[in-house]
Amino acid sequence: SLNEEEEYKLFKYVQKKKMIFLSSPFSKKAVDRLNKFGVSSFKIGSGEFNNIHLLDYITKFKKNIILSTGMHDLKTVIKIYKFLIKKKSNFCFLHTTSLYPTPDYLVRLNAIQEMKDNFKNIEIGYSDHTLGITACLSAISLGANIIEKHFTDTKQRSGPDIICSMDEKELKKIINESKRIF
């Protein structure tokens, strides 16, 4: 976790690299902090996906919202979809399995097509927690337009999500292979 000064420093570094900074707020205070930085978008993790009070607060800023759908069934996803449409939000959904690491048999990539069938007017992506990059490339081939995967500079770090994070070599491979797929 980063304090405000550290996160702002990271935000400025990402801007300097001409990249888009994303951070997942878990409270109104965190939303305010990110908005003060000038972020262009908010990333909502699966745990806050159905937090209507937080989503309602975020929609007031009229910024892009990327939402991970893990831990939620289609009925809940439809409810949040209708809420965000009513708020005239610009948003997309990421199919997610919220298990670190996600075993292959629980990935359910067919959910990408199910979401594309149910939500024709928004982008559908994939948030990956599997080992390696095969699921990311498979999701791209199924029409996922956004890929989210945790990144680490080294797999030698400790932490609960390092095992399913990608390193620089895997990131380059995802970029190159996704170009081939397209």
N, C-alpha and C positions, 0 to 999 in steps of 0.2 A: 504494500500500500504506500501511497505517496502523500505527503502533505501538500498544501496548496502551492507553496513555492516550488517544490520539486515537480509537481504536475505541470505548472505553468512553464517551467524550464523545458520540459519534454514537449509541451505544446509548441513552443517557439522553435525548438529544434526540428520538429516535424514540418512546420511551416517553411522553415529555411530550406528543407529538402524538397519543397514543393509537393508535399504529400498531404493527405487529409488526416487530421487527428480525430480519433474517436475515443470516447470513454463512457463507461456505463454508470450512470448515476443511480443510486439506491435511495435517494431522499430529495426533497425539495431544495435543501441546502446544497447538495451536490449539483443539482440542476442549475441553481443560481451561480455557483462557482464556474461551471462550464460555460454558461451563457456569458458571464463576465469575461471569460477568455476570448469569446467570439467564435465558438465552434459552429460549424455549418450544419451539423447533424448530431442526433442523440442515438446511442446504441442501448437498447433495452434488453437485458438478459432475461432468460427464461423465468427466473424467480420473481421478476417484477412485471412479467407479461400481462397479468390480469390485475395489476394494481391501478384501478380506475382513477383513484385520486392523484397518483403520480402522473399517469398518462394525461389526465385532464390538465394538469399544471404544465406539462411539457408542450401540449398542443398550443398553448397561449403564445409561445415564442415563434410559431410558424416556421419551424425548421424541419428538415428531413428527419424521419425516425426509422431506424432499423430495429426490428423486433425478432428475437429468437423465440420459437414456439415450444421448446422442449417442456416436458411435464404437463402439457395441455392437450386435451382432445379437440377434435374438429369442432364440436359444439362451442367450446370456449373460444377457439380461434375465430369462429364466425361472429361471436358476440363482440370481440375486440375489433374485428374488421368493421362491423356496422357502427360501432362507437367512433372509430377514427374517420370513417367516411362522413359521418354526421358532423364531425369537427372540421371537415375539409382539410385533413392532414395529408401531407405527402409522405407515404410510408411504404415499407416492404416487409415481408416476412421471410425469415430464415428457418427452414426445417432443421430441427435440432433433436438430438437424443442427449439428454442431460445425465451422462454417466461417463466418468473419467477413469480409465479409457473406455470407450464404447466398443464392445466386441462386435465383429462384423455382422453376426446374425441379428443384432438389434438395431442396425443402422436404418433400415426401412426407407431406402431411397425412393421407393414407389410413392412415398408421401409427397415428393416434389410434384409429380404429375397430378396427384389428388388436389394439392393446393393450387396448381395452375388451372385446373378445371373449375375449382370453386371461387377463385379470386382472379378473374381474367384481366382486370384493369390495374393490377399492381405487379411489381417485380417479385419473383420468388428466388430465394437463394438457399444456401446450405451452410450451417455452422457445424464444423467437424470436431469431434473429440476422439477419433480413432487413431490407431498407430499407423504411421506412414501417410501417404498421399493418395492412395488408390480410391478411397471414398470421395475425395474432392474431385478427382478427375472424372469419376463416374457421375457425380452430381452435375458437373458441367455438361457432360454428354447428354444428360437428361433435361437440360434446359435451365439449370441454375445459373443466374446472372451475377450473383454475388457469392463469394466464398469467404468464410471467416474461419480462421484456424489460429490458434495461439502460436506465438513466435517466441523463441528463445535464442540468445546468442550462442548458447552452449547447452548441450543435453547433460552436462556434468553438474548442473545446478540441482538443488533439492527443491521439492515443492510438489503439490498434488497433481498439477497439470503438465509438468515438464515432460513426462513420458509420452503424452499425446500432443506435444507442441512440435512445430516444425523449426528447423534451423535454416540458416542461409542457403545451404545446398538444396534442401527440399523446397524452399520458396522459389528459387530459380527454376527448379524442375516443374513446379506447378505452373509458373508463368509460361515457360516454353511449351509444355505439353498442352496447356489450355489453348494456346495459339494454334497448335496443330489440330486440335479438336474443332475449333471454330473454322 
